[in-house]
Amino acid sequence: MPSIVSVRGVRKSYDTGFEALKGVDLEIEDGEILALLGPNGAGKTTLISTICGISQQTEGTITVGGHDTLKDFRAARSLIGLVPQEIALEPFERVENAVRLTRGLFGKRRDDAVIEKILRQLSLWDKRDSKINELSGGMKRRVLIAKALSHEPRVLFLDEPTAGVDVELRQDMWNVVRQLRADGVTIILTTHYIEEAEAIADRVGVISAGRILLVEDKDALMRRMGQKVLRIELDSPLGAVPEALADYDLQIEDEGRTLLYTYHTAAPRSGIGRLITGLTQAGVALADVSTAQSSLEDIFVDLVKENAA
Ligand SMILES: Nc1ncnc2c1ncn2[C@@H]1O[C@H](COP(=O)(O)OP(=O)(O)OP(=O)(O)O)[C@@H](O)[C@H]1O
C-alpha cells in the first residue's frame, strides 16, 4: 500500500534541550487505521503535533500526500484533520454552525452538502441545531470529529479518542472510526488502551522514549499474542527429551527439573494430551503443570522495558 504520511529521520528537541523524538521513521499507509501505543511522555503528542505542523522538527523530513510539512505547510495541513484529546468547544455555538465555521477557517468555500454528509455520518444530523452545551459527552466528542473532518481531510489524527469514556461509548467511537476508514480516511489514533488497538487497528506502532520500537500488522501481533507456554515441573531432573517426544519443541530449564512447551492457542490441536501421555509412558513423573499466556500487553511492556534498560 502507498504511504500517505512519510516521517523520515525526525528528531525534535524542545527549547529546554529535551529531545522528545530521537530519530523517528514511520510510513503511514493510505487507508489504514494505525494505533500508536506508548507510555506517558513517550512522544506520541509530539509526533502528531510535528506531523500536523503545530510544532517543527529539529531534523528530518515529513511529507503528507507528498507535500513537505515545512516547505509546503498549507497543502500538507489541508489534508489533515486533528481531533484533540481535550474537549475545547464554544458552549453556546450550535452544532452545524460550529462545523461550518471550522471549514471556513481552512479557507474552504461553504458547502452545505459536505457538512450534512459529515453530520449524518456522525449521527449528529438530528442535533444540528442544538447548542453544544446541551449535548452529552459522547456527542461533544462527535462534534470534535465533525469539526476535524469539515475540510475533508484524507488523514485523521485522534488523540486518545476514548479516554475516560464508558464501554458503550467506546464501542460507538470504534464504529465511527471503522465507518470513516470505509470512506477512505486514513486514521491514526493514540491510545493507552491495548484492547482499543486490538479492536480497531490494522497496524500497531509502539513508541517509547522518543523512538518507534515496533510497527506491525495487528493480526501478526495477535498471532504472537496467541502463544502460550506450558510449564511442566518434574519430580526428578531429566537429562534429555524422551525419544518419542523428539518432534516437540521442548526447552529444558532449571537443570532438568522444568520442561517448557510453547504452543499456539489458534492451532487446531495444542498437542498437550500427547505430550503428557508421552512423558508418562517414558516414566517421567510430573510434579506440577501451569500455563502462561503472552499478551499484546506483555509484548508492549517487555519492549518498553528493554528500551529503557
Ligand atoms: N513544550 C515542551 N517543552 C519541553 N518538553 C516538552 C514539551 N512538550 C512535551 N515535552 C516533553 O516531551 C516528552 C514527550 O511528551 P509528549 O506529550 O509528546 O508525550 P506523550 O507520549 O503524548 O505522553 P502522554 O501519553 O502522557 O500524553 C515528555 O517528556 C514531555 O515532558
The ligand as a Gaussian input file, in Angstrom:
#p B3LYP/6-31G(d) Opt

LIG

0 1
 N        6.763000      22.210000      25.183000
 C        7.564000      21.330000      25.749000
 N        8.743000      21.700000      26.288000
 C        9.591000      20.805000      26.858000
 N        9.344000      19.481000      26.943000
 C        8.192000      19.045000      26.445000
 C        7.234000      19.920000      25.813000
 N        6.181000      19.183000      25.399000
 C        6.454000      17.902000      25.735000
 N        7.658000      17.811000      26.366000
 C        8.280000      16.589000      26.862000
 O        8.451000      15.697000      25.775000
 C        8.188000      14.348000      26.170000
 C        7.113000      13.738000      25.260000
 O        5.866000      14.378000      25.521000
 P        4.545000      14.002000      24.713000
 O        3.475000      14.910000      25.221000
 O        4.848000      14.001000      23.280000
 O        4.300000      12.510000      25.212000
 P        3.024000      11.564000      25.043000
 O        3.536000      10.260000      24.553000
 O        1.993000      12.250000      24.228000
 O        2.543000      11.415000      26.537000
 P        1.054000      11.218000      27.172000
 O        0.681000       9.811000      26.919000
 O        1.320000      11.497000      28.615000
 O        0.154000      12.231000      26.535000
 C        7.779000      14.413000      27.641000
 O        8.913000      14.089000      28.418000
 C        7.382000      15.849000      27.849000
 O        7.644000      16.257000      29.167000

